[in-house]
Amino acid sequence: MSAASPGWLDSVRLAVLSLGEAIAGVANPTIRLGVTGLSRSGKTVFTTALVHHLMMGTVLPARSGSAAICL
């Protein structure tokens, strides 16, 4: 029976740690962003600019893409 005790205690310890992380996550949320693309396509520049504008509260400049239809 003593061999089963460490497994049970580990489960309780992990549950308590997970609960603590969940409570901490409410006070300080984490945002995960994934950017995919070809090499040297500007992923780092895009991510840096996005974070900068989100932190400063400024508006990202609007660009008309090549898909815009002009009549």
N, CA, C and O atoms as a DFTB+ gen file, in Angstrom:
284 C
 N C O
     1  1       0.820      -1.188       0.000
     2  2       0.000       0.000       0.000
     3  2       0.862       1.251       0.000
     4  3       0.431       2.297      -0.484
     5  1       2.061       1.160       0.529
     6  2       2.936       2.322       0.555
     7  2       3.429       2.676      -0.845
     8  3       3.794       3.827      -1.086
     9  1       3.448       1.717      -1.776
    10  2       3.876       2.001      -3.142
    11  2       2.849       2.868      -3.862
    12  3       3.220       3.626      -4.758
    13  1       1.572       2.781      -3.501
    14  2       0.535       3.580      -4.146
    15  2       0.482       4.988      -3.575
    16  3      -0.010       5.895      -4.246
    17  1       0.965       5.196      -2.378
    18  2       0.896       6.505      -1.732
    19  2       1.660       7.586      -2.481
    20  3       1.110       8.675      -2.648
    21  1       2.884       7.367      -2.942
    22  2       3.568       8.442      -3.673
    23  2       2.815       8.868      -4.934
    24  3       2.794      10.055      -5.261
    25  1       2.209       7.942      -5.633
    26  2       1.443       8.306      -6.821
    27  2       0.249       9.170      -6.472
    28  3      -0.064      10.127      -7.180
    29  1      -0.405       8.837      -5.397
    30  2      -1.565       9.613      -4.956
    31  2      -1.126      11.000      -4.492
    32  3      -1.770      11.999      -4.811
    33  1      -0.036      11.057      -3.744
    34  2       0.454      12.348      -3.266
    35  2       0.931      13.218      -4.428
    36  3       0.731      14.432      -4.419
    37  1       1.555      12.601      -5.419
    38  2       1.976      13.356      -6.596
    39  2       0.772      13.931      -7.339
    40  3       0.820      15.059      -7.830
    41  1      -0.294      13.163      -7.419
    42  2      -1.499      13.641      -8.093
    43  2      -2.096      14.838      -7.362
    44  3      -2.516      15.811      -7.988
    45  1      -2.129      14.758      -6.049
    46  2      -2.661      15.868      -5.257
    47  2      -1.773      17.096      -5.414
    48  3      -2.270      18.213      -5.558
    49  1      -0.453      16.886      -5.385
    50  2       0.480      18.004      -5.524
    51  2       0.315      18.674      -6.893
    52  3       0.303      19.901      -6.982
    53  1       0.189      17.887      -7.942
    54  2       0.001      18.446      -9.277
    55  2      -1.333      19.183      -9.413
    56  3      -1.422      20.206     -10.092
    57  1      -2.362      18.650      -8.762
    58  2      -3.668      19.313      -8.801
    59  2      -3.609      20.665      -8.106
    60  3      -4.179      21.641      -8.593
    61  1      -2.923      20.725      -6.971
    62  2      -2.806      21.990      -6.242
    63  2      -1.984      22.990      -7.056
    64  3      -2.334      24.169      -7.113
    65  1      -0.897      22.539      -7.685
    66  2      -0.088      23.425      -8.515
    67  2      -0.883      23.939      -9.715
    68  3      -0.791      25.115     -10.067
    69  1      -1.658      23.061     -10.338
    70  2      -2.479      23.466     -11.482
    71  2      -3.531      24.490     -11.072
    72  3      -3.795      25.445     -11.802
    73  1      -4.127      24.287      -9.909
    74  2      -5.119      25.239      -9.408
    75  2      -4.469      26.592      -9.150
    76  3      -5.043      27.630      -9.478
    77  1      -3.274      26.584      -8.562
    78  2      -2.560      27.832      -8.314
    79  2      -2.223      28.565      -9.602
    80  3      -2.347      29.788      -9.671
    81  1      -1.798      27.827     -10.625
    82  2      -1.495      28.443     -11.916
    83  2      -2.752      29.001     -12.571
    84  3      -2.702      30.052     -13.209
    85  1      -3.877      28.308     -12.420
    86  2      -5.131      28.792     -12.995
    87  2      -5.573      30.084     -12.318
    88  3      -6.045      31.005     -12.984
    89  1      -5.422      30.155     -11.005
    90  2      -5.790      31.374     -10.283
    91  2      -4.861      32.517     -10.678
    92  3      -5.315      33.646     -10.865
    93  1      -3.572      32.237     -10.807
    94  2      -2.623      33.272     -11.219
    95  2      -2.897      33.723     -12.647
    96  3      -2.673      34.887     -12.976
    97  1      -3.376      32.828     -13.497
    98  2      -3.684      33.170     -14.877
    99  2      -4.854      34.119     -15.010
   100  3      -4.942      34.850     -15.996
   101  1      -5.758      34.125     -14.041
   102  2      -6.892      35.043     -14.071
   103  2      -6.406      36.464     -13.831
   104  3      -6.890      37.401     -14.466
   105  1      -5.458      36.632     -12.923
   106  2      -4.945      37.955     -12.601
   107  2      -3.994      38.471     -13.678
   108  3      -3.922      39.678     -13.909
   109  1      -3.269      37.578     -14.334
   110  2      -2.289      37.968     -15.346
   111  2      -2.442      37.030     -16.546
   112  3      -1.711      36.045     -16.655
   113  1      -3.386      37.327     -17.447
   114  2      -3.635      36.409     -18.565
   115  2      -2.457      36.362     -19.542
   116  3      -1.697      37.322     -19.666
   117  1      -2.324      35.247     -20.217
   118  2      -1.273      35.046     -21.204
   119  2      -1.909      34.894     -22.576
   120  3      -2.897      34.180     -22.748
   121  1      -1.328      35.575     -23.537
   122  2      -1.793      35.457     -24.918
   123  2      -0.696      34.767     -25.706
   124  3       0.461      35.186     -25.674
   125  1      -1.059      33.719     -26.404
   126  2      -0.102      33.016     -27.249
   127  2      -0.447      33.295     -28.704
   128  3      -1.604      33.206     -29.114
   129  1       0.570      33.630     -29.467
   130  2       0.379      33.994     -30.865
   131  2       1.290      33.129     -31.719
   132  3       2.483      33.002     -31.444
   133  1       0.725      32.545     -32.742
   134  2       1.519      31.762     -33.684
   135  2       1.482      32.424     -35.047
   136  3       0.407      32.705     -35.577
   137  1       2.645      32.673     -35.614
   138  2       2.739      33.297     -36.928
   139  2       3.533      32.349     -37.821
   140  3       4.657      31.969     -37.495
   141  1       2.946      31.978     -38.933
   142  2       3.634      31.078     -39.855
   143  2       3.907      31.809     -41.160
   144  3       3.212      32.760     -41.516
   145  1       4.907      31.358     -41.846
   146  2       5.230      31.954     -43.137
   147  2       6.577      31.477     -43.620
   148  3       7.282      30.740     -42.931
   149  1       6.918      31.903     -44.796
   150  2       8.186      31.528     -45.395
   151  2       9.337      32.236     -44.684
   152  3       9.133      33.231     -43.989
   153  1      10.537      31.716     -44.866
   154  2      11.699      32.344     -44.238
   155  2      11.907      33.747     -44.817
   156  3      11.686      33.982     -46.005
   157  1      12.329      34.656     -43.969
   158  2      12.610      36.053     -44.324
   159  2      11.381      36.765     -44.886
   160  3      11.505      37.608     -45.775
   161  1      10.194      36.430     -44.372
   162  2       8.972      37.057     -44.871
   163  2       8.436      38.132     -43.934
   164  3       7.362      38.679     -44.184
   165  1       9.169      38.451     -42.845
   166  2       8.762      39.548     -41.974
   167  2       7.932      39.143     -40.773
   168  3       7.213      39.975     -40.219
   169  1       8.010      37.892     -40.354
   170  2       7.215      37.435     -39.204
   171  2       7.618      38.160     -37.927
   172  3       6.759      38.556     -37.139
   173  1       8.925      38.338     -37.717
   174  2       9.399      39.007     -36.508
   175  2       9.016      40.478     -36.524
   176  3       8.619      41.020     -35.493
   177  1       9.125      41.124     -37.658
   178  2       8.747      42.533     -37.771
   179  2       7.257      42.694     -37.509
   180  3       6.845      43.612     -36.799
   181  1       6.456      41.816     -38.073
   182  2       5.008      41.867     -37.848
   183  2       4.677      41.703     -36.370
   184  3       3.891      42.472     -35.818
   185  1       5.278      40.702     -35.729
   186  2       4.987      40.430     -34.322
   187  2       5.434      41.600     -33.449
   188  3       4.716      41.997     -32.531
   189  1       6.609      42.152     -33.727
   190  2       7.113      43.286     -32.953
   191  2       6.205      44.497     -33.111
   192  3       5.892      45.167     -32.126
   193  1       5.782      44.785     -34.328
   194  2       4.895      45.923     -34.566
   195  2       3.541      45.717     -33.891
   196  3       2.982      46.652     -33.317
   197  1       3.021      44.510     -33.960
   198  2       1.731      44.222     -33.330
   199  2       1.807      44.420     -31.824
   200  3       0.940      45.071     -31.241
   201  1       2.828      43.869     -31.191
   202  2       2.981      44.022     -29.735
   203  2       3.178      45.488     -29.374
   204  3       2.610      45.965     -28.391
   205  1       3.973      46.204     -30.156
   206  2       4.200      47.630     -29.890
   207  2       2.891      48.411     -29.914
   208  3       2.612      49.193     -29.005
   209  1       2.096      48.199     -30.950
   210  2       0.834      48.932     -31.065
   211  2      -0.168      48.514     -29.995
   212  3      -0.949      49.343     -29.528
   213  1      -0.160      47.252     -29.603
   214  2      -1.056      46.830     -28.522
   215  2      -0.640      47.438     -27.186
   216  3      -1.490      47.840     -26.391
   217  1       0.678      47.505     -26.937
   218  2       1.168      48.064     -25.676
   219  2       0.956      49.576     -25.604
   220  3       0.657      50.107     -24.535
   221  1       1.107      50.269     -26.727
   222  2       0.975      51.719     -26.756
   223  2      -0.475      52.176     -26.939
   224  3      -0.794      53.342     -26.710
   225  1      -1.330      51.273     -27.342
   226  2      -2.736      51.627     -27.546
   227  2      -2.970      52.444     -28.805
   228  3      -3.964      53.163     -28.907
   229  1      -2.059      52.337     -29.763
   230  2      -2.221      53.079     -31.012
   231  2      -2.892      52.202     -32.057
   232  3      -2.985      50.983     -31.912
   233  1      -3.350      52.849     -33.100
   234  2      -4.041      52.146     -34.172
   235  2      -3.016      51.729     -35.217
   236  3      -2.131      52.505     -35.579
   237  1      -3.141      50.514     -35.692
   238  2      -2.272      50.059     -36.766
   239  2      -2.653      50.784     -38.045
   240  3      -3.839      50.972     -38.318
   241  1      -1.667      51.195     -38.834
   242  2      -2.005      51.890     -40.076
   243  2      -2.740      50.961     -41.028
   244  3      -2.399      49.785     -41.158
   245  1      -3.744      51.501     -41.686
   246  2      -4.535      50.709     -42.634
   247  2      -3.866      50.752     -43.997
   248  3      -3.407      51.800     -44.451
   249  1      -3.819      49.606     -44.630
   250  2      -3.261      49.515     -45.980
   251  2      -4.290      48.861     -46.871
   252  3      -4.993      47.937     -46.462
   253  1      -4.371      49.345     -48.078
   254  2      -5.248      48.672     -49.026
   255  2      -4.451      47.539     -49.656
   256  3      -3.413      47.767     -50.278
   257  1      -4.931      46.355     -49.495
   258  2      -4.218      45.200     -50.023
   259  2      -4.398      45.066     -51.517
   260  3      -5.167      45.802     -52.134
   261  1      -3.682      44.122     -52.089
   262  2      -3.771      43.919     -53.529
   263  2      -5.127      43.325     -53.924
   264  3      -5.489      43.326     -55.100
   265  1      -5.863      42.826     -52.950
   266  2      -7.171      42.248     -53.241
   267  2      -8.261      43.314     -53.295
   268  3      -9.410      42.999     -53.605
   269  1      -7.923      44.575     -52.998
   270  2      -8.921      45.632     -53.039
   271  2      -9.343      45.875     -54.490
   272  3      -8.510      45.929     -55.394
   273  1     -10.612      46.013     -54.682
   274  2     -11.152      46.212     -56.032
   275  2     -11.460      47.692     -56.208
   276  3     -12.269      48.254     -55.470
   277  1     -10.831      48.308     -57.162
   278  2     -11.063      49.728     -57.466
   279  2     -11.790      49.809     -58.796
   280  3     -11.330      49.258     -59.796
   281  1     -12.910      50.485     -58.807
   282  2     -13.684      50.636     -60.044
   283  2     -13.529      52.006     -60.621
   284  3     -14.112      52.306     -61.663
